[in-house]
Amino acid sequence: MTISKPVFDRLGFSLWVGAFLVVLALVLWSPDTRTVLQAYRNGSMDFLAGRPLYDVQAEMGYLYAPAFAALYIPLLKLGPHLGGLIWHILGFAVLTFAAIRQVRKLGGGELTWLLSFGLFLALPMALGAIRNGQATILLTGACWLLTLSALEGRRAETFFWASLAVIAKPTAIIMLLLAGALRPRLIPVLVLAILFVLALPYAFAPADYLDDQYRDFAHMLTSMAVDNTSHFVPTDFTAPFTRIGLAIPESGATAIRVIIAMLTLSAVLWFDRKLESGTAGLAIFLAASFYMCVFNPRVEPNTYAMIAVPAGLAIALLWREEQGGILASVLSISLFLTGLTGIDRHMHDFFYPWFRPIAVIFIACSLIWWFWAKAREKVANAGSVTNG
């Protein structure tokens, strides 16, 4: 800590903000370069014109709920420069706010260093998705804030963040299911959030049109989960096996996803009961984002931005609690360097698509194991105090 603290007390956060300011400059300079915003704009234009939002035969394009197209219309009207600028600011602000709120809940000393060092470690892996304007950034912040709000039983906040998360990406339903398992009393609020998102577009378009869009939307989601004939290359846990010619059958992959989902649920329930509240929130969201990255069949390299910041903060917490050590050093280097594998075309071609899932499995499982050990240590200490 004596080596790292003076360096990263401010530097990491400054680099985080500075890199984002460079992204904003690039957006203003060339709003249609290295971006997915054109798909969002096309979705809103189709929504306004009453055209089909989804091409169920296409691999990419508009892949979001109709509510996303409806709510993106104001940004469409502002044009690619100003609209793109506001969109980038929205996602970055929500994610940064979630990280700051998480650090405050961790408590203890050196909170500025904790935030700064964690964001520094996360920057290489998160920057690509931030630059592209991907909804993954907004999804991450909304799901993280949903987790923290649900753990505290804040109904209004839970409704808001759950609604925003589902609008950002349909995969947010995984986080809503987890939040419902952790706080069953909030299940009506979570269901209401889903119904709100589903009903929202009907205020802007005819019911017959939206009924057709929801039918295509449901078909698209189910076909993406089982169709192996497309040219889309998933970067989930199956990628390393596919790379060496040992493709996992879809039935086998689904079975593995279900098993890991049950293990993830068991882990987060344990963390919720045994860890201190602030630490539990970080451990729970780390486990959830790990599942949503590695075991989501629709994963691409920039999807791993979702786990970058929670993993960075967890490593920083490990540094603080253990006063450094080999594990903290190895995980710090691993997270930072994993984010740099796409910085060069030759490196990207070599490491794509097999490396990121392997690296993230190593990082996330190591951190989850550490949180598990801390929970067991707390239980043991509580038992010894009781016996004494």
N, C-alpha and C positions, 0 to 999 in steps of 0.2 A: 504493500500500500504506500510506503514512503516513496517508492519510485514512481508509481503511476499517478498518485493523487495530484501532485502539483501540476503535472502535465495535462491531465484530462479534466480538471475541475471546470474549466470553461471551454477548452479547445474542442472537445467532442460535440457539444451543443452548437458551438459556433460553426463547425464544419457541417453539421446537420442543416442548420438554417442557411448557411452560405451556399451549399450545394443546391438547395431548393431555389434560392434566388437565381442561380445560374439556369436552372430548369425554366423558371418563369421568363427569363430573358430569351431562352431558346424558343419558348412557346410564342412569344411576341414576334420574334424574328422569322420563324417558320412554323406556323401552327399545324401544318399537315405533315410534318416530318417526324418519323418515329412516334406515332400516336395511334391509339385505338378510338379516338374521339369521332372519327368519321363514321364508325359503326353506330355510335350513339346518336349522331346527327341524322343519319339515315333512318334510324328507328323512329325518331321524333317526326321527321318529314313524312314517313309512311303513315304514322299515326294520325297526323293532321289531314292527310289526303285520303284516309280510309282504305289504304292499301294493306295487304298482308304484311305483318311484321316478320314472319318466320318463313324460312325456306327449309323444310324438314330434310331436304336432300343435301343441304350445304353443311360444311364442317365448321365454318366460322360465321361471321356476320353478327346480326343482332341476336343475342342469346339471353336476354334479360326479361323480367316480367313486364307486362304492359304498363304498369305504374311507372317504371323507369322512363319509358318513352314519353309518358304524359308530363312527368315532372322535369324532364330535360328540355322541354319546349322553351322556357324562358332563356336558357343558355343558348339554344339554337337561334333565337331571335336576336341575341346580342352579337352574333357573328363568331367566326372561328377564333379571332384574337381575344376579345374581351370574354366571350363565353368560355373559351379554353382556359383563360387565366383564372376565372372564378372557380371553374371545376377543379383545377389543380390545387388552388388554395383551400377549397372545401375539404378535399380528401386529406391533404397534408395537415391541416389544422385539427381535424377530428382525431387523426392518429397521434399527433403530438400531444394533444390534450389528454388522450387516453394514457399515454406513457407518463405524463406529469402527474396525473391523478393516481396512477398505480404507485409511483415512487413515493408520493406523499403518504399513501396508506401503508407502505412498508415501514415507515418510521425509522427510528434510530439515527445515527449520525451520518454525516457525509452524503446527504441526499443529493446535493448538487453534483458531486462526483459520480454518484450512482447513476443518475440520469445521463450525464454527459458521456461517461465511459460506455454505457449501454447503447446509446445512440450511435456512438463512434463505431462500435463493433457491428451494428446493424446496417450502417449506411451502404456498404458495397452491395449487399443482397437486396436492399429495399429500393435503391436508387433507380434501377431499370424500370420497375413498375411505376414509380413516381414520375419518371420522365415520360413514359408512355401514356400517362393519365388513366391507368387502369383502375377500374372500380374496386379491385382488390384492396387498394389503400383505404378507401372509404369503408369497405366491408370490415377490414381489420379493426379500425378504430371503433366502428359501431358495435361490433361483436364484443370487443374488449370492454367498452363502457356498459354494454348490456350485462356482461358477466359481473362487473363490479356493482351495478345497480341492483341486479337480482339478488346477489349475496347479501345486500343490505336491506332487501325487502322494499325498495323504493318503487312503487307501482307506476307512477306517472313516468319516471325516467325509464323504467323497464319497457313500458309501452312505446315510448318515443324511439329508444335505441333499437328495439326489436323491429319496429316498422322500418326504420332507416336501413337496418342490416338486410332485411328481406328485399327491399327495393334495390339495394346495391347489387346483390347477387342471390339467386335462389338457394345456393349452398348454405346460406345463413340458417336454414331450417335445422341444420345439425346443432348449431349453437342454441337455438330455441328449445330443442328437445332436451339438451343437456341442462339448460337453465330450469326447465320444468321438472326434471328429475331432482335437481338440487333443492328447488323451492316449489314444492307442489302447490302451495297456496297461490303462486303466481301463474299457474296454468291458465286460468280464465283470461288474465291480462295478455298472455302470449297468444292465445287463440284469437282474442280480439284484435291484436296487432296484425295477425295474418289476414283476418277477415277485412280489416281496414285497408290493407294494401290491395287485396283482391277487388274490393268495391270502389276504391279511389278512381280508377280510370273511367268508370261509368258516369262520372260527373263531367267528362270531357268528350265522350264519343257514344254513338248509338249502341244499345244493348246487343243487337244482333251481330254487329261487327265484332264487339268484344267477346261474345260467346264463341265465335269462330276462332278468334286469336287465342283464347284460353285453351281451346281444344287442340290447336296446333302447338301451343306452348307445352302442354302436357305430353303430347306425342314426341316433341323434340327432346324433352328431358329424358324420357324413357328410352328413346332410340339411342341417345348419346351414351347411356349407361351400359348398353349391351352390344352396340354395333362395333365390330372390329374390322369392318371392311373399308373404313375411310382412311384418308391419308393423314389424319391428325395423329401425332405421335405423343402419347401420354408420357408424362414424366413422373408417374407415381412409383410405388414400390415394385411394379412389374417391369419397369424400364431396364434395370440391370439384367434381368433374366432374358428379356427380349433381345438385348444387345448381344448376348452370347448365344443366341439361337434357342433358348429354352423358354418359349412363350408359355405363360401360365394360362390354362383354360379359363374362360369367363366364370364358370361355375366355381372353380377353385379360388379364383381371385375374390369372388363375392363371399365365399365362406371365410376367407382370411379377413376381409373387411368387417364381417359380422363379429368374428372372434375378437379382433382388435377393438371394435366398438365396445364390446362388453368389458374388456380389460380397461379401456379408457374410462368408462363409466365407473368401474370399481375404484380406479385410482382417484378420480376427482371427488367421489364421495368420501374416500379416506382422507384426502387433503382437507376437504371442507370440515370434517369432524375433528381432525387431529392437529392441523397447523393453525398458527395465529391468523387472524382474519386477513390482514394485509398480504402476508406471504401466501395464504391459501388462494387468494384471487389471482396472483401471478402464476402459481403452480397449475391451477385449474385452466386458465386460458392458454398457458403453454401446452398442456396436454391436448386441449381441444384444437388449437391451431396446428399442432403436429398431426393430428388425425385428419384434419381438413386439407392439409397439404399432401401428405404422403399416401393417404388411402382414399383420396378423391379420384375417380376415374377420369376426370376432366382436367387434370393438372398439367400446367405448362411451366417452364422455368421461372417466369416472373410470379407465379402463384406463391412461390416460396418466400416472397416478400412478407406474407402474412405471419410467418413465424420469426422473421428477422428481429423485430424490436422486442417482443417478449423474451426471445432467447438471449438477446443482448443484455437486457435488464437482469435476467436470471443469472447470467454469467457474472455480471457486475456484483450482484448480491452474493454469489459464491465467493468472489474475491474478498468482499467486505467481511463476510462471516468467517471464512477460513484463513484470512490474512494471506491470500495468494495461494501458492502451492502448484503442484504439477497439473492437477486436473483443471484448475482455473486457467492456467497458462495454455494448456493444449486446446481447451474449448474456445478460448479467445482467439487463438491463431486459426483454428479450424473454421469458425464462423466468419471471420474477416476474409480469409483467403477463399472460402467457398463462394463468396459474393463476387470475387474477382475473376472467376473462371470464364465469364462471358465478356471480359474486357477486350479480348483479341479474337479475331475470327478463327484463327487456327486453334486456339485454346477452346473456344466454344465448340468447334466441330469435333474435337477430341473428347471432351467431357460430356457432350450432349448425346443422349438424354439420361445417362446412367449415373452420373456422379452426384448430382444434388440430392436425390433421395437417399443415397448411401451416407453422405455427409450429414444430412439433417437427422437421419435415424440415429447416427452415433451421437450427435450433439444433444438432441432432444431426450433420448433414452438416458444419457449420462446425467442430464439435469433432473429428469423425473426421478431417477434413482436417488439423487442427492436430496431432493425434496422428500422422498419416501423415507430416507434415512433420518432426516431431521424430524419427521413426524414420529418415527419409532423412538428416537431419542427423547422427544418430548413426553411420549407415553411412559417410557421407562423412568424418566425423572419424576413424573407425577406419581407413578407407583411407589418409587422409593420414598418420596415425601410422605405419602399416605401411610406406608408401613412404619416409617419412623415416628 
